[in-house]
Amino acid sequence: MGATSSKSLAVAGLLLNAFAWGVCWWPFKQLEALGLHPLWATACVYAFVFVSIALWLWKTDRLISWRQHPGLWVLMLASGLTNVGFNWAVTVGDVVRVVLLFYLMPAWSVLVAWWLLDEKPSRMALLRLLIALTGLFIVLKTPETPWPVPESLSDVLALISGFTFALTNTLLLKLKDTPSSSRTLAMFGGGAAMATLAALVGLSLGVVATGQAPNASWLPYIALLCVSFLLGNLALQYGAARLTAQTTALVMLSEVLFASVSSVMLGASDWDQRTLIGGGLILLAALLAITGSRPQAD
């Protein structure tokens, strides 16, 4: 296979991953309509994938002791919070607004890298942070509120999951010498564990409803999410290993397009001028973060 064909397949893999995440809101909303809260849905999906990966690693003697890499536990926590926040947010909130707030991730990355990796931000990085936060200010500021504050649970969840996603990416960089299969296992295990814990806490606080008893109508959507997330993860690993970091990040921004088009077409989102302007600034900051990165060879 030629280099061009390999790169084309890599880009296709990244697009598949972005599509899976960009439209995952739909099966989650269908499951909620059938009485399954997104936290329980996330727990079911990630637990199934986690067990599948763990069994495969065990059969191939590729399981490693996490005592050697305690950072995997932190990755498990950060990744789990990311999935809990994002999946819950896109189910209960405006999909476009949630995805835009989530993509403040490059701005948070500046602060997280400063904190965890002791990477002092450049002037350009601080400028990107200012642009992104200005976009956040515009999206959150409404005529009814004197300050730009999150106006809903989905806003809070989107902001938190964007921050924990930035933390997840930084941890992946710190743990780059660990086996990729163990990192994948930690991320899916985190999704299952944190979703279950959040659902139980939510039940005790009255935030999460008990819902309906399990029924067969859930199975097609659960299966769809399991397959799409697993294939999306494999596609991401394939694509990211064959393209520059800048190209990977640029292609992954297509998630915003997939989420926007699908949610507007299906009536799950509404565009307004404030969201367009603020979202444009957030995406501009993300693009500047990508194009301003140090180039790497394909």
C-alpha positions as CSV (number, residue, x, y, z in Angstrom):
1,M,0.0,0.0,0.0
2,G,1.4,3.4,-1.0
3,A,2.0,6.3,1.4
4,T,-0.9,8.3,-0.1
5,S,-3.3,5.4,0.4
6,S,-2.1,4.8,3.9
7,K,-2.6,8.5,4.8
8,S,-6.0,8.5,3.2
9,L,-7.1,5.5,5.3
10,A,-5.7,7.2,8.4
11,V,-7.7,10.4,7.7
12,A,-10.8,8.1,7.1
13,G,-10.2,6.5,10.5
14,L,-10.1,9.9,12.2
15,L,-13.3,10.9,10.4
16,L,-14.9,7.7,11.6
17,N,-14.0,8.5,15.2
18,A,-15.2,12.1,14.9
19,F,-18.5,10.9,13.3
20,A,-19.0,8.4,16.1
21,W,-18.6,11.1,18.8
22,G,-20.4,13.7,16.8
23,V,-23.6,11.7,16.5
24,C,-23.5,9.7,19.7
25,W,-26.0,12.1,21.2
26,W,-28.8,10.5,19.1
27,P,-28.7,6.9,20.6
28,F,-28.2,8.4,24.1
29,K,-31.3,10.6,23.6
30,Q,-33.3,7.6,22.3
31,L,-32.3,5.5,25.4
32,E,-33.3,8.4,27.7
33,A,-36.7,8.5,26.0
34,L,-37.0,4.7,26.7
35,G,-36.3,5.3,30.4
36,L,-32.5,4.7,30.6
37,H,-30.5,7.6,32.0
38,P,-27.4,8.5,30.1
39,L,-25.2,7.7,33.1
40,W,-26.5,4.2,33.2
41,A,-26.3,3.9,29.5
42,T,-22.6,5.0,29.6
43,A,-21.9,2.5,32.4
44,C,-23.4,-0.3,30.4
45,V,-21.6,0.5,27.2
46,Y,-18.2,1.1,28.7
47,A,-18.4,-1.9,31.0
48,F,-19.1,-4.2,28.1
49,V,-16.2,-2.8,26.1
50,F,-13.9,-2.9,29.1
51,V,-14.7,-6.5,29.8
52,S,-14.2,-7.4,26.1
53,I,-10.8,-5.7,26.0
54,A,-9.7,-7.2,29.3
55,L,-10.6,-10.7,28.2
56,W,-8.7,-10.2,24.9
57,L,-5.6,-8.9,26.7
58,W,-5.8,-11.8,29.2
59,K,-6.1,-14.4,26.5
60,T,-3.1,-12.9,24.7
61,D,-1.0,-12.5,27.9
62,R,-0.8,-8.7,27.4
63,L,-2.3,-7.6,30.8
64,I,0.2,-5.7,32.8
65,S,0.4,-4.9,36.5
66,W,-0.8,-1.3,37.1
67,R,1.5,-1.2,40.1
68,Q,4.2,-0.4,37.6
69,H,2.3,2.5,36.1
70,P,0.2,4.2,38.9
71,G,-0.5,7.1,36.5
72,L,-3.0,4.8,34.7
73,W,-5.3,5.2,37.7
74,V,-5.3,8.9,37.3
75,L,-5.9,8.5,33.5
76,M,-8.9,6.2,34.4
77,L,-10.4,8.9,36.6
78,A,-9.9,11.8,34.2
79,S,-11.1,9.8,31.1
80,G,-14.1,8.5,33.1
81,L,-15.1,12.0,34.1
82,T,-14.8,13.2,30.5
83,N,-17.1,10.5,29.2
84,V,-19.6,11.0,32.0
85,G,-19.8,14.7,31.5
86,F,-19.9,14.7,27.7
87,N,-22.4,11.9,27.3
88,W,-24.7,13.3,29.9
89,A,-24.5,16.8,28.5
90,V,-25.3,16.0,24.9
91,T,-28.3,14.0,26.1
92,V,-29.9,16.7,28.2
93,G,-28.7,19.9,26.5
94,D,-28.4,21.7,23.2
95,V,-26.0,19.5,21.2
96,V,-24.2,22.3,19.3
97,R,-23.8,24.4,22.5
98,V,-22.4,21.4,24.4
99,V,-19.9,20.5,21.7
100,L,-18.7,24.1,21.4
101,L,-18.1,24.4,25.2
102,F,-16.4,21.0,25.2
103,Y,-14.0,22.3,22.5
104,L,-12.6,24.8,25.0
105,M,-10.3,21.8,25.6
106,P,-7.2,23.4,23.8
107,A,-7.6,26.5,26.0
108,W,-7.7,24.3,29.2
109,S,-4.7,22.4,27.8
110,V,-2.5,25.5,28.2
111,L,-3.3,25.7,31.9
112,V,-3.1,21.9,32.5
113,A,0.3,21.6,30.7
114,W,1.5,24.5,32.8
115,W,0.4,22.7,36.0
116,L,1.3,19.1,35.2
117,L,4.2,19.4,32.8
118,D,5.7,22.7,33.9
119,E,5.4,24.1,30.4
120,K,5.2,27.8,30.7
121,P,2.7,29.2,28.1
122,S,4.1,31.4,25.3
123,R,2.5,34.7,24.4
124,M,0.7,33.0,21.5
125,A,-0.7,30.3,23.9
126,L,-1.9,33.1,26.2
127,L,-3.5,34.8,23.2
128,R,-5.3,31.6,22.2
129,L,-6.5,31.3,25.8
130,L,-7.8,34.8,25.8
131,I,-9.6,34.2,22.4
132,A,-11.2,31.0,23.7
133,L,-12.3,32.6,27.0
134,T,-13.8,35.5,25.1
135,G,-15.8,33.0,23.0
136,L,-16.9,31.4,26.2
137,F,-18.0,34.7,27.6
138,I,-20.1,35.4,24.5
139,V,-21.8,32.0,24.5
140,L,-22.6,32.1,28.2
141,K,-23.6,35.7,28.5
142,T,-27.4,36.2,28.0
143,P,-29.4,39.4,28.2
144,E,-31.1,38.0,31.4
145,T,-27.9,37.5,33.3
146,P,-25.4,40.2,34.4
147,W,-22.5,37.8,34.3
148,P,-21.6,35.1,31.8
149,V,-22.5,32.0,33.9
150,P,-23.5,28.5,32.9
151,E,-27.3,28.5,32.6
152,S,-27.9,24.8,32.7
153,L,-26.6,21.5,33.9
154,S,-25.5,20.7,30.4
155,D,-23.3,23.8,30.3
156,V,-21.6,22.8,33.5
157,L,-21.1,19.2,32.3
158,A,-19.7,20.4,29.0
159,L,-17.2,22.7,30.6
160,I,-16.1,20.1,33.1
161,S,-15.7,17.4,30.5
162,G,-13.7,19.7,28.2
163,F,-11.3,20.4,31.1
164,T,-11.0,16.7,32.0
165,F,-10.4,15.9,28.3
166,A,-7.5,18.3,28.3
167,L,-6.2,16.6,31.5
168,T,-6.7,13.2,29.8
169,N,-4.6,14.3,26.8
170,T,-1.8,15.6,29.0
171,L,-1.8,12.3,31.0
172,L,-1.6,10.3,27.8
173,L,1.5,12.3,26.9
174,K,3.0,11.6,30.4
175,L,2.1,7.9,30.0
176,K,3.4,7.5,26.5
177,D,5.8,4.7,27.5
178,T,3.0,2.5,28.9
179,P,1.4,-0.1,26.6
180,S,-1.3,1.4,24.4
181,S,-3.6,-1.5,25.2
182,S,-3.4,-0.6,28.9
183,R,-4.2,3.0,28.3
184,T,-7.2,2.0,26.3
185,L,-8.3,-0.4,29.1
186,A,-7.9,2.4,31.6
187,M,-10.0,4.8,29.6
188,F,-12.9,2.4,29.1
189,G,-12.7,1.2,32.6
190,G,-12.8,4.8,33.8
191,G,-15.9,5.4,31.8
192,A,-17.7,2.4,33.3
193,A,-16.6,3.1,36.9
194,M,-17.2,6.8,36.9
195,A,-20.6,6.5,35.2
196,T,-21.7,4.0,37.7
197,L,-20.5,6.0,40.7
198,A,-22.0,9.2,39.3
199,A,-25.3,7.4,38.7
200,L,-25.4,6.1,42.3
201,V,-24.5,9.5,43.8
202,G,-27.1,11.1,41.5
203,L,-29.7,8.6,42.8
204,S,-29.0,9.4,46.4
205,L,-29.2,13.2,45.7
206,G,-32.4,12.9,43.6
207,V,-30.6,14.2,40.5
208,V,-30.8,10.9,38.6
209,A,-34.2,9.2,38.2
210,T,-34.5,5.5,38.8
211,G,-36.0,5.0,35.4
212,Q,-37.8,2.1,33.9
213,A,-37.0,-1.6,34.3
214,P,-34.6,-3.0,31.7
215,N,-36.3,-4.0,28.5
216,A,-35.3,-5.4,25.1
217,S,-35.9,-2.0,23.3
218,W,-32.6,-0.8,24.8
219,L,-30.5,-3.4,23.2
220,P,-30.2,-2.0,19.6
221,Y,-29.0,1.4,20.9
222,I,-26.6,-0.2,23.5
223,A,-25.2,-2.4,20.8
224,L,-24.8,0.6,18.4
225,L,-22.9,2.6,21.0
226,C,-20.7,-0.3,21.9
227,V,-19.7,-1.0,18.3
228,S,-19.3,2.7,17.4
229,F,-17.2,3.6,20.4
230,L,-15.0,0.5,20.0
231,L,-14.5,1.0,16.3
232,G,-14.0,4.7,16.8
233,N,-11.3,4.1,19.4
234,L,-9.5,1.6,17.1
235,A,-9.8,4.0,14.1
236,L,-8.4,6.9,16.2
237,Q,-5.4,4.8,17.2
238,Y,-4.8,3.8,13.6
239,G,-5.1,7.3,12.3
240,A,-3.2,9.1,15.0
241,A,-0.3,6.7,14.6
242,R,0.1,7.6,10.9
243,L,-0.5,11.4,10.8
244,T,1.1,14.4,12.4
245,A,-0.4,15.6,15.7
246,Q,-1.6,18.8,13.9
247,T,-3.4,16.9,11.1
248,T,-5.0,14.6,13.7
249,A,-6.3,17.5,15.7
250,L,-7.5,19.4,12.6
251,V,-9.5,16.3,11.3
252,M,-11.0,15.7,14.8
253,L,-12.5,19.2,14.7
254,S,-14.9,17.7,12.1
255,E,-16.8,16.4,15.2
256,V,-18.2,19.9,15.6
257,L,-19.5,19.7,12.0
258,F,-21.0,16.2,12.4
259,A,-22.7,17.2,15.7
260,S,-24.0,20.5,14.4
261,V,-25.4,19.2,11.1
262,S,-27.0,16.1,12.7
263,S,-28.5,17.9,15.7
264,V,-29.9,20.8,13.6
265,M,-31.4,18.5,11.0
266,L,-33.0,16.3,13.7
267,G,-34.2,19.3,15.8
268,A,-32.0,18.9,18.8
269,S,-30.2,22.2,18.5
270,D,-30.9,25.8,17.5
271,W,-28.4,28.3,16.1
272,D,-28.5,31.9,17.4
273,Q,-26.1,34.8,16.8
274,R,-24.5,34.6,20.2
275,T,-23.6,30.9,19.8
276,L,-22.3,31.5,16.3
277,I,-20.0,34.3,17.3
278,G,-18.8,32.8,20.5
279,G,-18.4,29.4,19.0
280,G,-16.5,30.8,16.1
281,L,-13.9,32.3,18.5
282,I,-13.6,29.0,20.4
283,L,-13.0,27.1,17.2
284,L,-10.5,29.9,16.1
285,A,-8.5,29.3,19.2
286,A,-8.6,25.6,18.6
287,L,-7.3,26.1,15.0
288,L,-4.6,28.4,16.2
289,A,-3.5,25.8,18.7
290,I,-3.3,23.2,15.9
291,T,-1.5,25.4,13.3
292,G,0.8,26.9,15.9
293,S,2.1,23.5,17.1
294,R,5.6,22.3,16.2
295,P,5.4,20.4,13.0
296,Q,6.2,16.7,13.0
297,A,7.0,14.4,10.1
298,D,4.3,12.1,8.8
